[in-house]
Amino acid sequence: MSQPDFDVIVVGELNADLILTGDVIPAFGQAEKLIDDATLTLGSSSAIFACGAARLGLRVAFIGKVGDDEFGRFVIAQLQARHVDTSGVIVDPSIKTGLSVILSQPHDRAILTHLGSIAALRYAEIDQRLLARGRHLHLGSYFLLDALRPAIPALFAAAHRHGLTTSLDTNYDPAAVWDGGLHDVLAHTDLFLPNETELRAIAHLDDIPSALAALATDSRLVAAKLGPDGALVYSKGQIFRSPSVAVDVVDTTGA
């Protein structure tokens, strides 16, 4: 059997982020307020994951969708500049590339997102030949992938048939429903990566260790991201803690 071409295949949303920094709050009534800075950068949890994995030296390919517009070309160029293979990125001229406008303050941020292409990727558009060339499949922003979401269990099952392991990072649910077939996906998930808020909402439990135990199985690890408190990993009845690394925080957008 030939060796896989990619260590990680990432499936997920693609969008640009327009990050505005400043200690201000927008106000209607045509009130103009000044900010400190504005930056256009690659956004989306999935793309940031892909770029981080590539930076660690892994061979990464991305499957997603953008529009045939300036933001779409920007996103693809940013992925390629970070050595992420974009042969699985679909360019659809009928839709606009997703965009998030982020007002970032020192200790918090507000986000406005136009879904556009983010919600438009369909299972039938995913190249199964590319999927079969990977060792691991990661999917991010589960609740934003409207067209793909009903078929994500089938996607993960296909990955397992091709011999890939799987991981899932749901991110926040804008509808605050916290299901949408998620538990069918978890049945095919080897590593689940929620943060503290997502873990509690999905498990319907406030106690972190209990929530970890409720979502883990003998074959599924659950790793809860706890911000400055590090991470907790539940595996086969045991909980392992990983402390956070002390750093000088500049901006947590995309962290």
BELMO-V404166 format. One record per residue. N is the residue number from 1. PSI is psi as a letter, one per 20 degrees, with the letter a starting at -180 (NA if undefined). OMEGA is omega in degrees with one decimal (999 if undefined). Layout:
n = (N;N)
psi = (PSI;PSI)
omega = (OMEGA;OMEGA)
This chain:
n = (1;2;3;4;5;6;7;8;9;10;11;12;13;14;15;16;17;18;19;20;21;22;23;24;25;26;27;28;29;30;31;32;33;34;35;36;37;38;39;40;41;42;43;44;45;46;47;48;49;50;51;52;53;54;55;56;57;58;59;60;61;62;63;64;65;66;67;68;69;70;71;72;73;74;75;76;77;78;79;80;81;82;83;84;85;86;87;88;89;90;91;92;93;94;95;96;97;98;99;100;101;102;103;104;105;106;107;108;109;110;111;112;113;114;115;116;117;118;119;120;121;122;123;124;125;126;127;128;129;130;131;132;133;134;135;136;137;138;139;140;141;142;143;144;145;146;147;148;149;150;151;152;153;154;155;156;157;158;159;160;161;162;163;164;165;166;167;168;169;170;171;172;173;174;175;176;177;178;179;180;181;182;183;184;185;186;187;188;189;190;191;192;193;194;195;196;197;198;199;200;201;202;203;204;205;206;207;208;209;210;211;212;213;214;215;216;217;218;219;220;221;222;223;224;225;226;227;228;229;230;231;232;233;234;235;236;237;238;239;240;241;242;243;244;245;246;247;248;249;250;251;252;253;254;255)
psi = (p;q;q;q;h;p;h;p;p;p;p;a;q;p;r;q;p;o;p;p;q;q;m;q;p;q;p;r;k;k;o;p;q;q;r;h;r;p;p;p;r;p;a;p;g;g;h;g;g;g;h;g;g;h;h;i;j;q;o;p;q;p;o;a;q;r;r;m;a;g;h;g;h;g;g;g;h;h;g;h;h;j;k;p;p;j;h;j;p;p;o;o;i;i;r;q;q;q;p;p;p;p;o;p;r;h;j;r;q;q;p;p;p;o;g;c;i;g;j;i;p;q;h;i;i;p;o;h;h;g;g;i;j;r;h;q;p;p;p;r;l;g;i;i;m;g;h;h;g;h;j;h;g;h;g;h;h;h;g;h;h;i;j;q;r;q;q;p;o;h;a;q;o;h;i;k;g;k;e;k;j;g;h;h;g;h;h;j;p;h;o;p;m;r;a;g;g;g;g;g;g;h;i;k;p;h;p;g;h;h;g;g;h;h;i;q;r;h;j;p;q;p;o;p;p;k;c;i;j;c;q;p;p;p;o;l;i;q;p;p;p;o;q;r;p;p;r;o;p;g;p;j;p;i;NA)
omega = (-179.1;178.9;178.6;178.5;-175.4;174.7;-177.4;167.7;179.9;174.2;179.9;-175.0;174.6;176.5;171.3;174.1;169.2;-174.3;177.9;-178.8;179.7;-178.4;-178.6;175.3;-179.8;178.7;174.8;-174.8;179.0;178.0;-179.7;178.1;-176.6;178.2;-176.9;-174.5;176.0;-177.3;172.2;-175.6;176.0;179.0;175.8;178.5;-176.0;179.9;178.4;175.0;-178.5;-179.2;177.2;178.5;178.3;179.3;176.8;176.8;179.0;176.1;-169.5;171.9;-177.7;173.0;-178.7;-177.5;173.3;172.8;177.7;-175.1;-176.4;179.5;178.2;178.2;178.0;-178.4;-179.6;179.6;179.3;176.3;-178.9;178.7;179.2;172.9;173.2;179.2;-176.7;-179.4;178.8;178.7;-178.4;175.2;-175.8;-177.5;-177.1;-178.2;176.6;174.5;178.4;-179.6;172.1;172.8;-171.5;171.6;-173.5;175.5;-174.2;-174.2;-179.1;176.6;174.0;-173.1;170.7;-174.9;167.1;-173.8;-179.7;-176.7;-178.3;-173.7;-166.7;-178.6;179.9;-178.0;-178.4;-179.1;-177.9;-179.2;-178.7;178.3;176.2;179.1;-177.4;-177.8;-176.8;173.9;-175.4;175.7;174.8;176.4;179.6;176.1;-178.2;-172.9;177.4;-173.4;-170.2;-176.3;-177.8;-167.7;-179.5;-176.5;-178.7;173.3;178.3;177.4;-179.8;177.1;177.1;177.6;178.3;178.4;178.4;177.9;179.0;164.9;-173.1;172.9;-174.7;171.6;-172.1;-167.2;-172.2;176.1;-179.1;179.2;179.8;177.1;174.3;174.2;178.4;-179.5;-175.2;-175.9;172.8;177.2;-179.1;178.1;179.7;-174.8;178.6;-179.0;179.7;-169.3;178.3;166.5;-173.6;-179.7;-178.9;179.9;-178.9;-177.4;-177.3;-179.4;-175.8;179.2;179.4;-177.9;-174.2;179.0;178.7;178.5;176.3;-178.4;-178.1;-175.3;-179.6;172.0;178.4;-178.1;-178.0;172.4;171.5;179.3;-178.5;178.9;-172.3;177.2;-177.5;178.5;175.9;-178.4;172.8;179.1;177.9;-179.4;173.8;174.7;179.8;177.8;178.5;179.8;173.5;-178.6;175.6;178.0;-179.2;178.7;171.6;-174.2;175.5;-179.0;-177.6;178.1;-179.5;-178.5;999)
